[in-house]
Amino acid sequence: MHTIRTRAVDHHRCLHLYFPENDIALARNLSNFTPPLSALQMRLCGQSLPMWYGTEGDAFIDYGIDEHWYAATSEAFRLKVDTMPTRIEDYRPEPWGWSRASRKAFLDVGVRAEALPDDEALTRMRLLSSRRTTALLSRGMAKALPFAVTAPPQIFTDIDALAKCVAQMPHGCIAKMPWSNAGRGNINSNITPSTEMIRRCADGIKRYGMVCVEPCHDRVADFAMLWMARDDGTVEYTGLSLFETTDTGAYTTNIILPDSDIRTKLQQYIPTKQLDMVVQTMGPELERIINGAYHGPLGVDMLVARTDAGYILDVAVEVNMRRTMGHVAHALAMRHLADGSTGRMYVNIADKGNPEGSRCEPTEGCDIDVYGRLRHGRVNLTPPIGRFRYIFEATSRL
């Protein structure tokens, strides 16, 4: 069993790194990795996102931050996560996700190599981060659950076998590269001509060694179960995330609600008893698959599909062996959404005519209670500069 080597520091103090390009970095598998410009811009614009999901005493890597925005936002929402610390060795590295590139990002700011996973550990985590894990989890869940779920995805290493499978899918299918995120790298047979799809899949098999294929679904709800892989090898359930996607499955928006309200929304499709069974079954399955090789947050994307026979659950659309926007949304729901309010979180592209954002106070026009919970209004989760805006908005239901 491969484990991550870390120094014996206080594990309750983490040095967070927002690294949204990690899935792309996993595909490249390089330390000196240059991300696409948009991915780099997303990281720089979102560098302070750990303020919202970190815990008191944590810190985050920043590359320069608007001090007025940071101070005013921290005060209004009672945030206690620090900017770049001077004694990095007192913190445990906690990236958005692990890859050779995210390890290099820690090394670049002075984190010592012995505090970071070695090449062997990173290789194991890279394999766990591929869609092979999704297929393994889906098959294990289908066997263990006492009710029917959607057919598990299939992994192909041979293009002829893949082409035969695609031709036999009556409602179409989606082919996915092993490492891709937010719907990127997906090929929908109902949209892409068959010859083009097979060509791209052949390229994927040649480049990555495998391609994942799953049937298309008439999706009516997208959600995720959130987990934490502990240092002792256990995997702990931490909550739910409800989100919206495009027709092709690309993430667009998180709905910010308490877990109890998310469960109520899902009850119109799936009995609560079934959701409870999924939680009880998935934890041991994840522990078996991970086998102590990854420590940190992870999320399992799921969906409810409409069929002629009724609604059915897809228990593993994607396993994200990293932190997700769902974890951020869950932290907002738990800590910063006022009772009786509904929230949304999304990423916007800034107005080209105003790239540096508004000069108003960070919380101007917002109704925030004394506990740092948003009742009504719109807040920038990160300084409103650069190309991207990370937005949290809430409306009162009372």
N, C-alpha and C positions, 0 to 999 in steps of 0.2 A: 504494500500500500504506500503510495507516494503522499507525503504531507508537505505542508508549507512551513518553511523554517522562518521563525520570527524571533526577535529578541524578547527577553523577558521584561516587557514593559507593562504599564497599566493598560489593560485591554479596554478600559472604559474611556480612554482618551484616544480618539482617532484623528488622523490627518486625512481629510477627505480630498479626493480629486474627482472633479466632474470631467468625464472623458467619454462624450457621446459617440465618438468615432470608434469605440472599441470593437464593435462587430466587424467593421471594415478592416481594422488592424488585425483581427484574428484571421481573416481571409488572407491577408498579405503575409502574416507571420514574420514580420521584420521588426527589429528594434529601432532602426533608423527609418521610420515610416513617415511619409509626408501625406497627410490626409487631404481629401478634396477641400477646396477653399471654403465651401459652405459648412462642412463639418468642423473645420478649424474655427470659423466664425461662431458656430453654435457653442463651442467650448468656451471661447473667450467671453461671449455674451452671457453665458450661463454659469460662469465660474463660481459665483456666490450661491448657487442653488443649494449646496449643503447646509447653509444657514437654517433651512427649513426642515431638514430631516435629521441633521446631526443632533447630538445630545449635549447637555451643558458640559463645558470643559473641552469639547472637541474643537478642531480648527480645520481650515480648508486652505488649499493652495490657491493663491490669487496672484494674478499678473499685473496688479495695479487696480485699485477699486475706488469708486467715488466715496470718499470718507463721510461726506454729509448724508448721502443716501444710506450708507451702511449704518451710521449711528441713529438716524431718525427711524429707519425701519426696525432696527433691533429694539429700540425703546418702545415703539408702538405695539410690537407683537411679542415682546418679552423674550426675544431671541438671545441665546447665550453661547453662540458658536463664534470662535475667534477667527480673525484673518491669519495670514501666514505667521507661524510662531518663530521665535528665535532659537528655541531648543527643540529642533525637529526630532532628536533622538528620544524625547519623552513621549512620542506619539506612535501609535500603530498605523501603518499605511492602510488606507481604506479607499481604493479606487471605485469608480462607477463599475468597472469590470477589469479583470486581469488579462493582460496580453504582454507580449514582449515590449510593445510600444508604451503601454501604461507603466510598466516597470521602469522603462527609460525615463519617463516623465518624472518619476520620483527620484531617480538617480540625478537628474539634471538640477533638482532643487536642493541636493545635498543629503538625501536619505542614503544611509549606508547599505551596501549590497547584502550584508548578512541579515538585514531586517526585511528583505524582499524574497519572494519565491525564486528558486533556482530554475534552470532550464528544464529539468525533469518535471518539476511541479507544474510549470507553465504548459508543457506539452500535454500533460494529463488534463489540465483545466481547459485547454483548447479543444480537446476531443469531447469533453463533457459539454462544451458550449456549442457543439455542432448539432445538427438536426437528427443525428443518430440517437441522441438522448431523448428527443421528442418521440421518436418511433419506439424506443425501448419502454419509455414510461407509458405510452398509449397502449402498447400490447399488454404490459403488465397489469394496467388498470382494467382493461377489457376482460382479462381472465379472472381478476379478483372480485370485480363488482357483481352483485346479484341482479343487476338490471342491464338492459342493452344500451350501448353507447355507439357512436359512429365508428366506422371501420378505421383501424389504425393506418397511419401513413406507411408507405413502403419505401425502402432504400434500394436504389439501383446502382450497380457498378457496371452494368452492361447495357449499351444503348439499344440493342435489339429487344431485350426483355422490357425495357422502359417503353419503347414504341408500341409494343404489343399491348401493354397495360393501358397506355393512353387511349388506344383505339377501342378498348373495351369499356371505357367509362361513359355511361349513357348521358350523364348530365355534365360532363366535362370534368376537368381536373386542374390542379395547380402544381406545377413543378417548382421546387425551391432549391436554391443553392445551399450548401451546408452552413455557410456563415453569411447572413444578411439580416437586416433589421427593418422594422416599420414597413413591411411590404416590399422592400427593395429586393431585387434578385428573384422575384416571383414571376412565373410565366403561366398565364391563364390560357388554357386551351380554347376557351370560348371567345377569346379576344385575339390571340396570336395564331396565325396560320400554322397548320400542322408541320409543314416542312421547316418553317422558321423555328418552331418550338423544338423539334427534334434536333436541329442543328445546334441551338443554344444549349440543349441538354447534353449533347455529345461534347461540346466544348467544356461544360461544367464537369463532366465525368473525367475528361482528360486533364483538367486543371486541378480538381479537388479530390478525384477518386470516387465520388458518389454524388447522386442527386436524389432528393426526396420528392415523392409524388403522393398527393392526397386528393380525394374527390372534392368537387365544389359543393358548397352547401348554401341553402337559402337561410342566411344568418338573420336572427331576430334580436340577439343580444350578445355583446362581447364583454367578457369580464376576465379577471385573473385571480388566482389564489396566490398569496404572498407568503414566502417562507424565509427562514433564517437557518443556514447550515452552521452548526456550532462546532467549536474546536474539538469536542469529544465525539464527533461523528453523528450526533443526533441532528434531526431536521425538525424545526419547530414552526408550526403554523402561526402566522402573525396577522392575517386579515384578508380582506377582499378589496378589489379595485374594479370599478365599472368604467368602461370607456366606449368611445365611438370610433368607427372606422369608415373608410371608403368602401365601395363595392368590392374592391380587390383586397381588402383587409389591411390597408395602410392606416396606422394610428392617426387620429386627428385631435381628439379631446378626451380628457378625463372628467368624469362626473364626480364631484366632491360631496360625499354623503357618508354618514356613519355606516358601519357594517350592517347594523340591524335594518337600516333603510334599503341597503343594496339587496339584502336577503329578501325583503318584502317585494322588491321589484322583480327579482328572479322567480319568486313563488308563482307568478302567473304562468310560468312555463315549466318549471321543474320543482317537484315537491322538496320541501326543506329537508326531509329525511334523506333524500338522495344526495343533496349537497353535503350533509353531515357524513354520509358514508364515503363520499369522495375524499373529504378531509382525512378521515380515519384510515383510509386505504392508501392515499397518496404519500403520507409521511413516511411509512415504512418502505414504500417503493423507491422514493427519492434517496433514503438512507442506503438502500441496497445498491442503487446505481452510482451514487456519488462516492460511497465507500471511504469517506474521510479525505478525499482528494481536493475538496473545495470548502473554504470557510467564508461565509458572508451571505448577503441577501440574494434571493433569487425569486423569480416569478414564473408561474405557469399560466400562459394565456389559454383561455377556454372560450367556447361559444355555445349558444343554443341555436339549433337548426330546426326549421319547419319542414316536415315531411307530410306525405299523404296520410300517414298513420298518427300524426301528432308531432309533438316536440321531442327532440332528442339532444343529448349532451355530447359535445366533443370535449373530452377531458384533457386533451393536450394538443392544442393548436401549435404551440411553441413553448419551449422551455428556455427561459432567459437566465443563464447562469451568471447573473450580475444584478446590480440594482436597476430598477426600471422607473419610468415616470409614474407607474402605479404605486411604488413605494413613496414617492414624493406626495402624490395625491392622498394616500392613506395618512401620512403624517399631517397634512393640512387638515384633513377631516377630523383627526383625533385631537389636534392641538389648536387649530386656528379657524375653525368654522363654528360660528355661534349656533346655539340650539335654535331650531326653527328656521334655519337657513339652508339653502341649496347652493352649491358652488360648482364652478367649472375651472379647469386648468388647461391651457393650450399655449402653443407657440405661434406668434405672429411674425410676419416680415414687416419691418418698420417702414413707415411712410418715407419714400425717397426724398420728399421735400423737407423732411425733418428727421434726418438720420441720428441726430444727437438727442432726440426725445424732448419731452416737455420740461420746462424749468420750474414747474410747480412743485410743491412739497410732495414727498413720496406717498403720503397717505391723505392728501387733500381730497375732500369729497367722499371720504369713506366713513362708515359707521363701525367703529371698532370698540368692543367693550373693554372693561378694565382688566380682563384676563388675556388680552391680546387675541381675541376672536373676532373675525369679520362677520358683521351682520349683513351689511349691504355695501356695495361699491366694487371698485376695480383696482387691483394692486399689481405693481410690477414686482415679481419675485426676484428679479435681478436689476441692476442699474439700467435705466432705459437709454442705453447707448449702443451703437453698432447696428448690425443688420437685423438681429432677432430680438423679440420681446417674449419673455416668459410671464404669462398673465394668470392671475388668480382673481376670479370675480365671484361675488355672492349676491343672492337676492333673498329677502326674507319671505318665508311662507306664512308668517303670522299676520 
